[in-house]
Amino acid sequence: MAPVPEFDDATIARHTAAGHWDARTVTDLVRRNPPDAIAFHAPDATLTWGEYDDLSSRLATAYVDAGWRRGDRLAVLLTGGALTHVAYLAAQKAGLVTVGLGPRAGDAEVAHVVRHTGAVALATRREHRGRPGKEIAARAGVRHLELDLATVPSGQSTVEGLGPDDLFFINSTSGTTGLPKCVGQTMNVRKYFGPLAAAAAGFGPDEVMASVLPAPYGFGLWSAHIVPAMYGFPTVLTEEFDAGGTLRLIEEHRVTVLAAVTSQFVMLLNHPAMADADLSSLRVLFTGGERVPYERAAEFERRTGCSVLQFYGSNEAGPISVTTIRDARERRLRTVGRPVAGTEVRLFGADGQLGVRGPGCTPGYVDDPDANARLFREDGWLLTGDLAALDDDGWLTIAGRAADFIIRGGHNVSAPAMEAAVGTHPRVAQVAVVGVPDEILGERACAYLVTRDGGPLDLDDLRAHLAASGVSKQDWPEYVVVLPELPLGTGGKVDKAALRAREAPPAPG
């Protein structure tokens, strides 16, 4: 089995003394809530907190009866719903570490993660996205465990569950640039989000949350598995993201707090049903995971009356900064807010790569010393790979990934800066910019677009708009390709690797 990334006693004592970590487990949080109150509205079940607790305890007994020992890893491959969280909580109660796989993970990714983590089994429904779960497990070379809420056996185990500082979850990176790395998480690391989210959004007693993100990634884990249990909010879940379906769920359940990555809220804006949807209950959209385009975010605020908040961070770094309902729109949408309480930030090198350390940081990648050596400096600072600036008032802005640049004729061109410029065109609904190989310049910039009306957009028209807007020519693309939709990776973000793999467009004239 791969070595366990863990915190030393001094780190645990320091963050506990500061009030950022505590002794509560997720089981403790679930059991604090009224047993008859709704925990989840999901496509597979509507569960109360009492039912959620009971089902997860019974499933934990089945895990123990299977002969697995405390600390064993169980890979879980599920689309969203109540079963996902029952499976996660059952593992915690049985002393097992959940290995969370994104629902769209391909066979190569599943096999890699299972092998790398030493998972004892792969848990799925009988069928996963149209394929037998047994077949997926067989291809990964691991035992299959079939999960179904209707057939959870009875019985109660007395096995000691995982503690708040034990490794409890391994979530893979989204895998859009190759095979994913496996990020270790403790409950206290993920619980750190709770009070930060509550303060940013001004949580009241009657919130209804909706999380439309893949559950095993960092954003989905805190917004659906951790924070609702901390505050007792009913949470609306989806099997897989669908823009029209999400709009209907917000109306039906009078959702007040929505968690969605940038691509998802832009898809909501683009959907025809947005024009007639009653979203008046919505107070807050927590978003991030990708660059947040100012114009589209401002449009979402105007059309819904809610505040768009950015929680900037990552699977590895946890929460780094956040905007709040008290911030002016320009601050909310043009920055990623101020660093959160308890987390230190620092800029390294001439390019300003952002480093962090604090109670939201992972203890490390599982069994990957080379990756850990790149992630952590010798002095303990975690390097995010993002290029950032921090102004005199403490507001943080992100220029882009250190690797998200197009090298055109020896000049580094920021893909996020070009996306921001192209996104101001009134007919552009969504944009992603990637480099296209070029024999003379090395790379040229290609803007892949979704237009608001679905029609073509001429490169000359786009360039005329950019010129009229005063955008420097270095931020003009050489190619424009209009697509019906942008491809999404397993984490729900735009899959730039898939765009780079497309056949290159014809050379510009």
URURDA-V539052 format. One record per residue. N is the residue number from 1. PSI is psi in radians with two decimals (* if undefined). BURIAL is b if it has 24 or more other ideal C-beta (glycine too) atoms within 12 Angstrom, else e. D_CENTER is the distance of its C-alpha to the mean C-alpha in Angstrom with 1 decimal. Layout:
# URURDA-V539052
<<N;PSI;BURIAL;D_CENTER> <N;PSI;BURIAL;D_CENTER>>
This chain:
# URURDA-V539052
<<1;2.51;e;26.6> <2;2.50;b;24.4> <3;2.56;e;25.0> <4;2.10;b;22.9> <5;2.32;b;21.2> <6;2.78;b;22.4> <7;2.58;b;23.3> <8;2.92;e;27.0> <9;-0.62;e;29.0> <10;-0.70;e;29.4> <11;-0.78;b;25.6> <12;-0.78;b;25.3> <13;-0.68;e;28.4> <14;-0.83;e;27.4> <15;-0.50;b;24.1> <16;-0.76;e;25.8> <17;-0.57;e;28.8> <18;-0.12;e;26.7> <19;0.14;e;25.2> <20;-0.46;b;21.6> <21;2.74;b;21.8> <22;-3.03;b;24.1> <23;0.01;e;25.6> <24;2.43;e;23.7> <25;2.99;b;21.8> <26;-0.62;b;19.5> <27;-0.76;b;22.7> <28;-0.74;e;24.5> <29;-0.76;b;22.1> <30;-0.74;b;22.4> <31;-0.19;b;26.2> <32;-0.34;e;26.7> <33;2.64;b;25.8> <34;2.19;e;28.7> <35;-0.43;e;29.0> <36;-0.09;e;29.9> <37;2.66;b;27.1> <38;2.29;b;24.3> <39;-0.85;b;21.1> <40;2.34;b;19.5> <41;1.92;b;20.4> <42;2.82;b;19.2> <43;-0.44;e;20.7> <44;-0.29;b;22.1> <45;2.65;b;23.4> <46;2.07;e;23.8> <47;2.44;b;24.0> <48;2.96;e;25.5> <49;-0.64;b;24.5> <50;-0.75;e;27.7> <51;-0.71;b;27.0> <52;-0.80;b;23.5> <53;-0.80;b;25.2> <54;-0.84;b;28.1> <55;-0.73;b;26.3> <56;-0.61;b;24.0> <57;-0.72;b;27.2> <58;-0.70;b;29.1> <59;-0.61;b;26.5> <60;-0.68;b;26.4> <61;-0.72;b;30.2> <62;-0.66;b;29.8> <63;-0.80;b;27.6> <64;-0.73;b;30.4> <65;-0.39;e;33.1> <66;-0.14;b;31.6> <67;0.12;e;32.7> <68;2.57;b;29.5> <69;2.80;e;29.8> <70;2.27;b;27.8> <71;-0.22;b;25.1> <72;2.69;b;25.0> <73;2.34;b;21.6> <74;2.03;b;20.8> <75;2.35;b;18.4> <76;2.12;b;16.8> <77;1.73;b;16.1> <78;2.57;b;15.8> <79;3.00;b;14.7> <80;2.85;b;13.6> <81;-3.13;b;16.3> <82;-0.65;b;18.3> <83;-0.65;b;19.2> <84;-0.83;b;15.8> <85;-0.55;b;16.0> <86;-0.75;b;19.7> <87;-0.73;b;19.2> <88;-0.83;b;16.8> <89;-0.63;b;19.3> <90;-0.72;b;22.3> <91;-0.74;b;21.3> <92;-0.72;b;21.1> <93;-0.54;b;24.5> <94;-0.02;b;25.9> <95;0.27;b;25.0> <96;2.64;b;22.7> <97;2.19;b;19.5> <98;2.29;b;16.8> <99;1.79;b;15.5> <100;2.17;b;12.4> <101;2.33;b;12.5> <102;2.49;b;10.4> <103;-0.41;b;12.9> <104;0.21;b;13.8> <105;2.33;b;14.6> <106;3.01;b;18.1> <107;-0.69;b;21.0> <108;-0.72;e;21.1> <109;-0.75;b;17.5> <110;-0.83;b;18.3> <111;-0.73;b;21.7> <112;-0.83;b;20.4> <113;-0.75;b;17.9> <114;-0.80;b;20.6> <115;-0.76;b;23.3> <116;-0.66;b;21.6> <117;-0.19;b;20.7> <118;0.58;b;24.0> <119;2.42;b;22.6> <120;-0.33;b;25.6> <121;2.88;b;24.5> <122;2.07;b;21.9> <123;2.23;b;21.4> <124;2.99;b;21.0> <125;3.04;b;22.7> <126;-0.71;e;26.0> <127;2.42;e;24.4> <128;1.94;b;20.9> <129;0.81;b;20.4> <130;0.04;e;24.2> <131;2.52;b;24.9> <132;2.30;e;26.6> <133;-0.62;b;24.4> <134;-0.65;e;27.5> <135;-0.73;e;27.5> <136;-0.75;b;24.0> <137;-0.73;b;24.9> <138;-0.73;e;28.2> <139;-0.50;b;26.8> <140;-0.14;b;24.6> <141;0.64;e;27.8> <142;2.74;b;26.7> <143;2.54;b;28.0> <144;2.44;b;26.5> <145;2.08;b;25.9> <146;2.27;b;25.9> <147;2.46;b;24.1> <148;2.21;b;25.4> <149;-0.54;b;25.5> <150;-0.27;e;29.1> <151;0.40;e;30.4> <152;2.17;b;29.0> <153;2.87;e;32.2> <154;2.92;e;33.8> <155;2.69;e;34.4> <156;2.24;e;33.2> <157;2.64;b;32.5> <158;0.28;e;33.6> <159;2.49;b;31.4> <160;2.21;e;29.9> <161;-3.12;b;26.1> <162;2.59;b;23.7> <163;2.99;b;23.9> <164;-0.32;b;21.5> <165;0.12;b;21.8> <166;2.66;b;21.9> <167;2.12;b;19.2> <168;-0.29;b;17.7> <169;2.44;b;14.5> <170;1.97;b;13.7> <171;2.31;b;10.3> <172;2.69;b;10.9> <173;2.91;b;9.5> <174;-0.24;b;8.8> <175;0.38;b;12.5> <176;-0.14;b;13.4> <177;0.43;e;16.1> <178;-2.96;e;17.7> <179;2.44;b;17.3> <180;2.74;b;14.3> <181;2.75;b;14.8> <182;1.98;b;14.4> <183;2.20;b;13.0> <184;2.48;b;15.0> <185;2.54;b;14.0> <186;2.86;b;16.6> <187;-0.70;b;16.6> <188;-0.61;b;17.8> <189;-0.78;b;15.0> <190;-0.57;b;12.5> <191;-0.42;b;15.2> <192;-0.51;b;15.6> <193;-0.55;b;13.0> <194;-1.10;b;15.4> <195;-0.53;b;18.4> <196;-0.78;b;16.5> <197;-0.72;b;14.8> <198;-0.75;b;18.2> <199;-0.69;e;20.1> <200;-0.72;b;18.0> <201;-0.18;b;18.2> <202;0.90;e;21.6> <203;2.36;b;20.9> <204;-3.08;e;24.1> <205;-0.25;e;25.5> <206;0.55;e;24.8> <207;2.60;b;21.2> <208;2.06;b;19.6> <209;2.68;b;15.8> <210;2.21;b;14.0> <211;2.02;b;10.4> <212;0.41;b;10.1> <213;2.72;b;6.6> <214;2.20;b;7.1> <215;-0.61;b;8.2> <216;-0.24;b;8.2> <217;2.85;b;4.9> <218;-0.82;b;4.9> <219;-0.79;b;3.6> <220;-0.62;b;5.5> <221;-0.81;b;7.9> <222;-0.60;b;9.1> <223;-0.35;b;9.3> <224;-0.56;b;11.2> <225;-0.58;b;12.7> <226;-1.06;b;13.6> <227;-0.76;b;14.3> <228;-0.66;b;16.3> <229;-0.59;b;18.3> <230;-0.60;b;19.1> <231;-0.05;b;20.4> <232;0.39;b;21.6> <233;2.45;b;20.0> <234;2.46;b;20.1> <235;2.28;b;16.8> <236;2.24;b;16.6> <237;2.71;b;14.7> <238;2.72;b;14.9> <239;-0.93;b;15.7> <240;2.67;b;13.8> <241;2.31;b;13.0> <242;2.16;e;16.3> <243;-0.86;b;17.1> <244;-0.72;e;20.6> <245;-0.66;b;19.8> <246;-0.73;b;17.1> <247;-0.71;b;19.9> <248;-0.68;b;22.3> <249;-0.67;b;20.3> <250;-0.76;b;19.9> <251;-0.87;b;23.7> <252;-0.76;e;24.7> <253;0.04;b;23.0> <254;0.95;e;23.3> <255;2.39;b;19.7> <256;-0.51;b;19.6> <257;2.07;b;16.0> <258;2.37;b;13.3> <259;2.10;b;9.5> <260;2.45;b;8.3> <261;2.95;b;6.9> <262;-0.85;b;10.2> <263;-0.65;b;11.4> <264;-0.78;b;11.3> <265;-0.51;b;13.4> <266;-0.67;b;15.6> <267;-0.58;b;16.3> <268;-0.80;b;17.3> <269;-0.63;b;19.7> <270;-0.28;b;21.0> <271;2.40;b;21.9> <272;-0.57;e;25.6> <273;-0.24;e;25.1> <274;-0.55;b;23.6> <275;-0.55;e;27.1> <276;-0.01;e;28.4> <277;2.43;b;25.5> <278;1.74;e;26.2> <279;0.44;b;23.2> <280;-0.33;e;25.4> <281;-0.36;b;23.8> <282;2.15;b;20.5> <283;-0.66;b;20.5> <284;2.38;b;17.1> <285;2.03;b;14.0> <286;2.14;b;11.0> <287;3.08;b;9.2> <288;-2.70;b;8.0> <289;-0.39;b;5.9> <290;3.01;b;9.4> <291;2.36;b;12.9> <292;1.95;b;13.8> <293;2.19;b;17.2> <294;-0.89;b;19.7> <295;-0.72;b;22.0> <296;-0.67;b;19.5> <297;-0.72;b;17.9> <298;-0.66;b;21.5> <299;-0.72;b;22.5> <300;-0.72;b;19.9> <301;-0.77;b;21.3> <302;-0.69;e;24.9> <303;-0.36;b;24.4> <304;-0.41;b;22.8> <305;0.10;e;24.1> <306;3.02;b;20.9> <307;2.26;b;19.3> <308;2.04;b;16.2> <309;2.47;b;14.5> <310;2.20;b;12.2> <311;1.74;b;10.3> <312;2.29;b;10.4> <313;-2.76;b;9.3> <314;2.97;b;7.6> <315;-0.70;b;7.6> <316;-0.79;b;11.2> <317;-0.28;b;12.3> <318;-2.73;b;10.5> <319;2.29;b;11.4> <320;-0.81;b;13.9> <321;2.88;b;15.0> <322;2.57;b;14.8> <323;2.81;b;17.0> <324;2.93;b;18.9> <325;-0.26;b;21.0> <326;-0.15;e;24.0> <327;2.56;b;23.2> <328;2.69;e;25.0> <329;-0.74;e;23.3> <330;-0.65;e;24.0> <331;-0.74;b;22.3> <332;-0.70;b;19.2> <333;-0.24;b;18.7> <334;-0.08;b;20.2> <335;3.05;b;18.8> <336;0.35;b;15.7> <337;-2.86;b;18.0> <338;2.62;b;19.8> <339;2.49;b;18.7> <340;2.77;b;18.0> <341;2.30;b;20.9> <342;-0.24;b;21.4> <343;2.26;b;19.4> <344;2.48;b;21.6> <345;2.62;b;20.9> <346;2.50;b;23.3> <347;2.29;b;23.7> <348;2.46;e;25.3> <349;3.00;e;27.6> <350;-0.47;e;29.1> <351;-0.14;e;25.9> <352;0.78;b;24.1> <353;2.33;b;21.2> <354;2.25;b;19.2> <355;2.60;b;19.6> <356;2.78;b;18.5> <357;2.47;b;19.7> <358;-3.04;b;19.3> <359;-0.10;b;18.3> <360;-0.04;b;14.5> <361;2.48;b;15.1> <362;2.61;b;14.9> <363;-0.26;b;18.4> <364;2.97;b;17.8> <365;2.58;b;17.1> <366;2.12;b;19.1> <367;0.88;b;22.4> <368;1.24;b;21.7> <369;-0.60;e;24.1> <370;-0.76;e;24.0> <371;-0.65;b;20.3> <372;-0.59;b;20.7> <373;-0.52;e;23.6> <374;-0.54;e;21.6> <375;-0.74;b;18.8> <376;2.34;b;21.3> <377;2.86;e;24.5> <378;-0.43;e;27.6> <379;0.13;e;27.6> <380;-0.15;e;24.2> <381;2.37;b;22.1> <382;2.22;b;18.7> <383;2.15;b;18.4> <384;-0.40;b;15.1> <385;-0.01;b;16.6> <386;2.53;b;16.2> <387;2.27;b;19.5> <388;2.91;b;20.0> <389;2.50;e;22.9> <390;2.07;b;23.8> <391;3.11;e;26.6> <392;-0.37;e;29.5> <393;0.07;e;28.0> <394;0.18;e;24.8> <395;2.34;b;22.4> <396;2.33;b;19.9> <397;2.60;b;19.2> <398;2.16;b;17.3> <399;-0.41;b;19.5> <400;-3.13;b;17.1> <401;2.59;b;16.4> <402;-0.50;b;19.6> <403;-0.09;b;19.5> <404;1.01;b;18.6> <405;2.58;b;22.3> <406;2.17;b;25.0> <407;1.71;e;28.2> <408;1.93;b;30.9> <409;0.60;e;34.5> <410;-0.06;e;33.5> <411;2.37;e;31.5> <412;2.12;b;27.8> <413;2.18;b;26.2> <414;2.11;b;22.8> <415;-0.76;b;20.7> <416;-0.64;b;18.6> <417;-0.70;b;22.0> <418;-0.69;b;23.4> <419;-0.71;b;20.6> <420;-0.70;b;21.2> <421;-0.84;b;24.9> <422;-0.61;b;24.8> <423;-0.20;b;22.5> <424;-0.20;b;25.5> <425;2.33;b;27.6> <426;-0.32;e;28.3> <427;-0.02;b;27.8> <428;2.10;b;24.5> <429;-0.57;b;21.6> <430;2.53;b;18.9> <431;2.50;b;19.4> <432;2.33;b;18.2> <433;2.29;b;20.7> <434;2.85;b;21.4> <435;2.47;b;24.6> <436;2.26;b;27.3> <437;2.44;e;30.0> <438;2.29;e;33.3> <439;-0.53;e;36.6> <440;-0.88;e;37.8> <441;-0.10;e;34.9> <442;-0.98;e;32.6> <443;2.64;b;29.7> <444;2.84;b;29.6> <445;2.28;b;26.8> <446;2.18;b;25.8> <447;1.96;b;24.0> <448;2.20;b;22.5> <449;2.66;b;22.7> <450;2.17;b;22.3> <451;2.73;b;25.2> <452;-0.59;b;25.6> <453;0.03;e;28.7> <454;0.00;e;27.8> <455;3.05;e;30.8> <456;2.79;e;31.3> <457;2.10;b;31.0> <458;2.45;e;33.6> <459;-0.71;b;32.9> <460;-0.68;e;35.9> <461;-0.76;e;34.8> <462;-0.75;b;31.5> <463;-0.61;b;33.3> <464;-0.71;e;35.8> <465;-0.78;b;33.1> <466;-0.69;b;31.7> <467;-0.77;e;35.2> <468;-0.45;e;36.1> <469;-0.04;e;33.0> <470;0.38;e;34.2> <471;2.29;b;31.3> <472;2.52;e;32.5> <473;-0.42;e;33.3> <474;-0.31;e;31.1> <475;0.36;b;28.1> <476;2.37;b;29.7> <477;2.74;b;28.5> <478;-0.34;b;31.2> <479;2.59;b;29.7> <480;2.24;b;28.2> <481;2.10;b;27.0> <482;2.23;b;26.2> <483;2.71;b;24.1> <484;-0.58;e;23.7> <485;2.73;b;19.9> <486;2.48;b;17.6> <487;2.50;b;16.2> <488;2.49;b;12.6> <489;-3.05;b;11.1> <490;-0.40;b;9.9> <491;0.07;b;6.1> <492;-0.03;b;7.6> <493;2.89;b;8.3> <494;2.30;b;12.0> <495;1.58;b;13.5> <496;-0.49;b;16.0> <497;-0.68;b;17.5> <498;-0.63;b;18.6> <499;-0.70;b;20.2> <500;-0.50;b;21.9> <501;-0.18;e;23.3> <502;2.73;e;25.0> <503;2.35;e;28.7> <504;2.45;e;29.5> <505;2.86;b;31.0> <506;2.55;e;34.7> <507;2.47;e;35.8> <508;2.58;e;36.4> <509;*;e;40.0>>
